[in-house]
Amino acid sequence: MPRFVGLDFGTTNSAISVAAPDGTVRLATFQEDGRLSETFRSILYFFHPLDRDSGGRFVAAGPAAIESYLKADIRGRLIQSLKSFLATRSFSQTVLYKSFYKLEDLIGLIIRELKSVAENQFGSLEASVVVGRPVRFLGAQNREDDEFAIDRLKRAVLQAGFQEIYFEHEPVAAAYRYEQELDHDELVLIADFGGGTSDFSLLHLGPSVRNGKQGEREILGTDGVAIAGNDFDSKLIRHLVAPELGLGGQYLSHKKLLPVPSSLFKELERWHYLSFLKTKQTMDMLNRIKLEALEPQKIENLIHVINEDLGFKLYRSIEHTKVELSETQTNIFKFVDSPIRIENGVTRSEFESWIGPYIGEMSSCIDRLLEKSHIHATDVDSVFMTGGSSFVPAVRNLFAAKFGASKLKGGGELTSVAEGLGLRAVSLFS
């Protein structure tokens, strides 16, 4: 029996689905922290084998990368959020243990592992695949940048062993998943919140559409913003972590009191950029600042975070706090890695004030989409929200205010795009 494949390669998490000709969709599962997960962290970890003299190197992907990173006595290189660089022409390649890797090579390693796990669970897959793509790639300034990103992603998918590749917008893929639940026609706004972008699409969905032209859905309008979960995380880092690592501090230089350079913390806010600070020039500067800093321990803490590659560990603490603030009004952010110990209280209202400008940009994007599609908010029958940030109360409140709380729908927030891509594969390739 044919096994049609949908691939959702995400900034933070990825997923792969396998669909049967009758539309039954199954998701590959992965072992993570002693439990089964339907998502796969989009992470690579490069490290030396125990025999350092062998000259070899190992690479692990997804949960295995996280496990290897956390257990390593000697730190390797943790590579993450690769999708966010697809439209960045300046990131062409990197050197890892004296070997050159193009961006598509690194992404291909992740996708190859996803495919391998799926084949171990379901058997040999078709050579055709439907791959999700954002409405607008992070960093893309024009159509040429967008096509550049698509070309790189296509080359990565080819490296993983697929031969026929079709790209579908991620919110449209989510629409295929939501439509399975409908026994009537609706005008639906799909809101897809990823790690790097938030995408919105308006579509007619329902039985009459399913029974129409094979496989096609009429997209009335689509738009997106380069704002999503990573941006929310960056605000928590800025307010809860960075001050404990020297932000806002001062040091003496030639008898003048100077501020600790705030530029250092721009990289810290994008936790997957932390390794960019690990250069001789930056580390020499930090060691000089520490000698004359009014609060030297904070600079020492920053040096420790960089030297020990603690970006992922920081992220997990931030993610926990963000999730807790979606369920409660207050939380205590905690991060401990000796000599660092950070404990800061935070309220949901504080968090919402920090991300307020981002919510405003999302609001403007939705208004723009409605206007150019010549659709009034009252004409929208439902709003299907998918992606991790769809749980954030400030995000939900935005859509409730525009469309009405009763119209908000959800389900499979972390996997609906992958499931929809599998359904799209059936309609395209069967």
N, C-alpha and C positions, 0 to 999 in steps of 0.2 A: 504493500500500500504506500502511495506517495506520502512524503512527510514535508510539508511546506513550511518554510522557515521565516520567522520575523526576528529581526535583530534591533534591539534598542541599545545603542552604545551611548552611555550618558557621561556627563562630567564627573559625577560622584558615584553613581551606581549604573550597572548595565543589566540587561536581561535578554534571554533568548527564548522564543516560543516555537513550538512545533504544532502545526495544524493539520488535521485530516481533511479529506475532500468533503466530509459532511459538516465541516465548520467547527468540529470539536477542537479546542485549543488546550495544549498542555505547556507548562513552563518547566524548564530545567531547574533543578534545585541544587543548592550548594551548601556544604558544611561550613558554618561560621559560628565560632564561640560555642561549639557543642550543640548547635541546633541547625535545622534545615532552613535555608532562606531561598526565596525565589529571585533575589537580586544578588549581584556580583560586584564587589567593589572594583571600580575602574582604576586599579593600582598595580604598579610593578615594583618589585624590589630586586635590585642587583646587589650581589654580595660575593665575596670570595669563599671558596670551600675552606674547611678547617686546615687543610694542608696548603698554607699560603705560598709555599715554594713551588706548588704544581703549576702556577701561572694560569690556572683555570678560573672560571667565574660561573656563578649560578644566577638564574633569574626565576622568580616566582611571581605569579599573578593572582589577583583577587584575594580571597581569604588566606591562601597560602603565603602571599606576600606580607600580609599583616602579621601572621603568626611568626614568620621568619624575622621580620623587623623587630617585633616585641621581644623575641628570644635571643637576638643576636648579642654576643659579647663584644664584637667589633662591628661598628655600624657600617652598613653599606649605603646604597643610594635608593631612597624611596621616591618613586616617580608617580605623580598623580595629576588629576584634572587635565589630562592631555587634550581632551576635546576643546577646551577653552583656547588652545593655541592653533586650531586648524586654519583660521583665517589670518594668522600672524605670519607674514612673509619672512620676518627677521628670524623666526625660529625654524631653521631648515634642518639642522642636525645638532647632535650633542655627542660628547665623548664619555663613554662609560668603561672604565678599566681598559683604556687604551684602544677601544673599539669605537668606530663611528656608527651612530644610529640616526637615521632620518626619523622625523615625527611619525610618518606612516609605518615605519618598522616597529616602533614602540606600540602603536595602537594595534598593529597586526598581531603582536604577541598576545594582547588581551583577547582579541576576537578569536584567535586560534584556540585559546584555552576554553572560551565559551563554547565554541563549536565542538571541541573534544569532549567536554562534559555532557553536552546534549546527545552526542552520538553514543557515548557510553550508556546513557539512560534509555534512548529511544531507537538506537540503530542508525545505520547510514542515512544521512540527510541528502535532500536534493541539492543540486549544484546552484539552484536559483535561490535568491534571498531578497526580501524587502527590508530595507534599512531605514530607520528613522532619521530625520534631519530637522533641525529647528527652523522656524520661519526665517530667522535672521541669526547667522552665526555670530558668536561673541567676537567683537572687534572688526566685523565686516563693515566697511564704509560704503560699498557700492556693489553692483551686480558682479563685477569682475572678482572682487574679494570673495563673494559668496561662491562663485563657480570654482575659484581656487581651492576653497575649503572642501567643496564636494569632491573635486578631483583627488585631493589627498586622502579623504576618507575612503573613496572608491579603491584607491591603490592599497590601502590597508586591508580592506575586506577581501580583495583579490589575493593578497598574501596569505590570508587565513584559509584559502582553499575554495572559496565560492567563485563561480564563473559568470553567472548572469545576475546583475545587480540592478534593483529598482529602488529609487529613493521616494519616500513618502513623508510629508510634513507630519511631525509628531502629534500636534493636536488633531489632525485629520485621522491619524491612526487611532487615537483615543476615541474618536467619533465612531469608528467601526465597532469598538468594544462596547460603547454605551448603547449603540443602536440595537444590540442583541436583546436588550431589556425592554424595548419599545413594542407595544401592540397598537400604537397609533402614531400619526405623523406629528412632528414637532419642528420648530425652528430652534436650534440649539447653539449656544455659545460654548465652545470647548476652551477651557482655560488650563494650559499645561505649564506647570512650574518646575523647571529643572534646576540644576546647580548653577548654571551660568546665564540662562535666558528664560524669559517667560513669554509664552506664545499664545495667541488667541485667534480662534477661527469661528466663523458663522456658517452653519450648514443646515440644510433641510434633511431630516432623518426620519426613518420610520418605514412601515410596510410598503407603502406605495413607492418609496425610493428604492428599497431592496428589490422590488419586483420590476423595476425599470431597467434602464440600460445596464448590462452586466458590469458589476464591479465599480461603477463610477458614482461619485457623490458630488453634488453641485456645491462648490465652495463659493459662498456669497461674498466673503471678504476674509482677509487674514492680516494680522499685524503682530508685532512683538517688540519687546524691550530687552536690553542686555542687563537685566536685573533679576535676581532670583536668590536662591538659598545662600550662595556664597557671600552675597552682599549683606544679608542679614547677619551671617556669622561675623563678617568683618566689623560690624558695629559693636557686637559683644566683645570682640577682641580689643577694639579701640578703647572701650570704656571700662572693661573689667580686668584686662590683662596688661595692656601696654603701659599704664601708669606704674605697675609693679615691676616693670622691666626698664624703667627710666624715662618714659615719655613725660614731658613737662619738667624734667629735672634740669640741673645746671652743673657746669664744671668751670674751673678756672683755666684760662689760657692766656699767657703773657699778662698776668695780673688783671685780666678782664673776665667778668662772669658771663658765660655764654650758655645758650640753651643746648641740651642734647639734641642733635639733628633729628627733626621729625621725619625726615625721609626714610630713616631706618625702619620706621614702623609701618610704612606703606607696604613693604614686603611682608612684614609680620602679619598684617591684616589679611592678606591672601596667603593662608597657611601653606598652600602648595608652592608658593614662591620663596619659602623660607631658605631653601638651599642656595638661592641667589646671593644671600648675605654671607655665605661661607667662602669668602675670598680672602686672600692674604691682606689686601688693601683695607677691607672693612674690619677684619679682625685686629689688625695693627691699630687702626683708628680707635676701636672700642677699648683696647687695652690702654691706650694713651688717655682716653677720657676717664677710664676707671681710676687712674692714679690721682686725678684732680677733681673727681666728681664730689659733689656735696653729699650724695647718697651712693657710695661706691657699690654697696651690696646689690642695688637694683641693676647696675650695669653688669655686675658679675652674673646676675640671674639671666640677663639677656645673652651674654656670652655662653652660658651653660645651655640655654635653649637652642642656640645655633650650633654649637659644637656637637650636641647630642641628637641633633635632628628631631626635635620634639614636636614638630609641626602637627603630625598626625595625632599624637597623644593630646596636644592642646585642643585640636579639633574635636576629639571625642568628648572632652569635657564641655566644650562650647555647645556641641550638638545636644548633649544631655540637658543642659540648662535651657536651650531653646525649646526642646520638647516639653520640659516641665512647665515652662511659662505658657504653653498652649493649653495646659490643663489646670494650672493654679495661678493665683495672682502674685505670688512671691516665690523666690527660690534663692538658695545659697550656691553660688558658683564656687567650685573647688578644683584646684589643680595643685598636685603635690609631686615633686620630683626633686629630691634633696640636691642642693640646699634650698630649692624654691618651695614655698608654701603660700598659696594664694587662696583666700576665702573672702568673697565679697557678696553681699546681699544685693539682689536686684528684683525690681517689681515689673510686672507686665506693662504697667503704664510707662515706666522708664524706657523699656525696650521699644514700645510703640512710638515713643517720641523720637528715639534714635533712628528708627526706620521710616519715620513719617514721610520724608522726601521721596523715598523709594515707592511707597504706597501712592503718593501723588503722581509719580511718573506712570505707574500702572494705570491709574485712573484716567490720565490724559490719553494713554494709548487706547484704552477701551472706548473712550468718547470719540477718538479719531476713527476707530474702526467702525463704530456705529454710523458716524456721519458719512464716511465715504461709501458705506454699503447701503445708505438710504434706509436705515432701519432704526426704529425707535426702541428704547429699552423695554417698553410695554409689549412690544411685538415678540420678544424672546420668550419662548415657552419654558425653557430650562437652561441651567448653567451646569455643565459637567466639569468638575474641578479634579485635576489629577496632578500628581507630583507632591513631594514632601512638604513644600511651603503652602499647599492647600489647607494644611491643618492649622496654620498660624491664624489666630483670631482676627488680627488686624486685616489680613487678606480676605478672610471670609466676610468680615463686616463691610469691606468695600463693595463686594458683589451683592451682599444682602441689601445695602443701601441703594444700589443702582437697579436691582432687578427684583428684590423681594426675597426674604429668607426661605420661603416655601419652594422657590425655584432652584435652590442649590442642591445638586446631586453629586454623589461620589461613589467610590467603590474601586478596589484594586488600585489605590492611588500610586503605588510604586511600580505596578506591572501592567496597567491598562494599555499603555502605549505598545509594549511588547506583544500583548495579546491581540491588539488591533492590527499590528503589522503582520502577524500570522494569518489573520482573517483576510487581509489585503492580498497576501501571497496566494491564498486559495483562489481568489477571484481573478488574479492575474495569470497564474501559471497552470491552473487545472484545465 
